Amino acid sequence: MIVTGGDICLILVTILLPPLAVFFMTGCSADLCINILLTLLGYIPGHIHAFWLIYRRIKARSRYGEGGYVCKCIELMHSIHFEYLIVFCI
């Protein structure tokens, strides 16, 4: 696994404020809500969750390459909507 400069910055932000690092990685998502709740319940669980997300991101990047991982569920949903749009327009 290769750790980049961006990952090191995320680790430093995670040490200071875990929800901010999660927001930088995932945006406004369920992971952010989970991390905020874990941080409010105890500072350490929020850290563990944020570090786990960073680890998962680094592992996915090493396995699939930079930007190489695409969720098949989202791809499938887009193709289904597109097919319905074509049927609806015809």
Buried (B, 14 or more C-beta within 10 A) or exposed (E): EEEEEEBEEBBEBBEEBBBBBBBBBBEEEEBBEBBBEBBEEEEEBBBEBBBEBBEEBBEEBEEEEEEEEEEEEEEEEEEEEEEEEEEEEE
